[in-house]
Amino acid sequence: MKKTSLLVTVPALALCGLLLAGCGMFRSHKAWETAVQESPLEIPPNLDTPSATAALNIPPPGANQPTANGARASVGPTAGEISDGFITSGPIDTVYQRVGQALQDGKVGKVLSHDDAAHSYTVAVAGAAKKRGFFGRMFHREKRSDATASGGAAQQVVVTVGDSGTYGSEVRAKGGVNAVGKVIDSLKAKLTD
């Protein structure tokens, strides 16, 4: 290193150090030494805190209420079993007959039994196996014939029609997750036409 650059660098560093160290000289430290703590905020007497007693209550099973579109779901007693439904217009008997006609075409599954007194159908839904996700389909290719044949075992779904007020009936399906979704989607499409 040259002697001239060293002669310029050392005083410049010393000057910067003095400038930075001198910043504290110009501040007043007495402002926070004389500060007094303020009194805590007071809540006006007419303002009350809301009750939090029901904030963490877990509702009992089956206590869920329908949403705006009439759908509601609850988890069944066994793993992988759900109950889902929707509300449609019409009296129970008429809706029960319309559900029967929609199930008889065989696109959803085979009707195993029906109970006219309880307004229920038992349906065997075929091909309700869980589909692979995006990466499963991308990296685990299978032959076209295997993909169509791997529909899965038939799952039983119980479809019931019940009363839901003055002008509506509730259609509810209970069974395996994928099978219930398939039945409810098919019935919604056919009954809301």
N, C-alpha and C positions, 0 to 999 in steps of 0.2 A: 504494500500500500504506500502511496506517496505521502510525504510529510505534509504537504499542503491540504490534502483531503482530510487527513487526521486532524489538522489544526482547525479546519472548518467544522468537522463532524462533532468533535467533543464539545465545543462551546454551544453548538446548536442543540445537542441533547441536554446539556445542563440548563439552557434557557427554557426548553420545553418542560423539563422537570420542575423548574421554579414556577413557571406559569401554572402548571397543573396543581402544584402544592399550594399555591397562593390563592386558589379559588375559595378555600375554606375561610380565609381571613375576612372576606367581604360579607359573609353571612352573619346574621344575628341569631345567636343560640338562645336568646332570652324569650322568644315567642312561645315555645313549648314549656319552658320552665314556669311561666306565669299562667299557663292554661288551667282552667277550672273545669271539672267534670260537670256536664249538664245533668239535670234531673231526667229520669227515664220518662218515656212517652206514656201518657195516661189515656186509657180507653174511655170514651164518653160513656156515661151511665146507660144511655138508651141503646147502645151497640152491644150485641151479645155474640159470643162465638158459637158457630154451629155445632150441633151434637155429632160426635164421631163414634157413637156406640154401634151403629149399624154399618160402619164403613168396611169392616172385614168379615161380615157374616157370609158364610157359604150357604147358598140355597140348597134345599133338599133335592134329591133326584126327581126329575119330572116337573119341576116348578118353573121351567123356562116359559116365557111368553112369546107368542109369535111376533115376528118383525113386521114392518110395514107391508111387505109382500106376502105375508102369511107363512113364511118358512120358519121352522124351528127344528133344532136338532138336540138330541141328548145321547149320552153314552150309555150303552146297555150294561147289564151286569157281567157279561163275559167279555174277555178281551177281543177286540176286532169287531164287535157288534155295535151298531148304532141304530138310532131311530130318527127318521127325518120325514117331513111332511109339508103339505101346503094346503091352502084353503081355496075352494072353488065355489062358485055360486050354484044354487039348486038344492032341493031337498035330498035327504039321505038316500032314499030308494032310487031316485033318478040318477044320482051320482054313482051309486053302487052298480047300477046297470051299465052306465057309461064306462066305468072302470073295467067291468067284466068284458065288455065289447073290445076295449083297448087291449086287454091282456089276451083275449082269444086269438088274435091274429098271429101270435107266436113269435113276434119279432123280439120281444123282451125275454121270454122264456116260456116254459110249459106250465100251465095251470095244473097243479097237483090235486087241489081240493078247494071247495068254497063252502062257506057257512052263511046261508041267507039270514038266519036269525041274528048272528053277530056282525053281519055285513063285512066279511073278511074273505080273502083269497090267500092261498098258499101257492107260491110260484117258485119253480126251480129255474134259477137264472144261470145260464151257461156262458162261459167266456168272460167271467168277471175277474180274471186274474189281473194283478197289478202290472201296469205297463212299466217298462224300463224308462229311466230318466234319460236326459240328453246325452250324458257321457256314456251311459250304459249302451245306448243305441249306437253311439259313434265308435266305440272301441271293442264292443262284443257283437260282432255281426253274426247272424245266423241265417240259415237258408230260408228262402221264401216259404217253402212248405212247412218248415218247423215253426215259423212265426205265426202262420195261420192256424196250425194245429195246437199250439200251446195256449189255448184259450183258458185252461184251468178247469178244475172240477166245478160241477154245478153247486150253487149255494142256494139255500132256501130263504125266501123272503116272504114275510107275512104282511099283506096289504089290507088295511082296515079303513072303513069309511065311518066317520062319526059326525055328530052334530057340532056345529060351530056357530051358534047364534041363530038369529031369525032367518036370514037369507043365505046361509052358507053351510057347506059341509067340509069336514076336514078329511083329507086323504093322507094316511100315514103308513109308511113302510118301515119294517124292522127286520134286520138281518146283518149280513156281512157288509163291510164298508163299501166296497166297489159295487156289489150287487144292488144295494139300496140306492146308490147314486144313479146307476143305470135305470132302475125301475122308476124312480122319481122323475128323472129327466124325460123319460119316454112318456110317462103319464101326464106331466105338465104340458108337453108339446101337443098331445092328443086332446086333452080336456080343455085347454084354453083356446082352441081354434074357434 
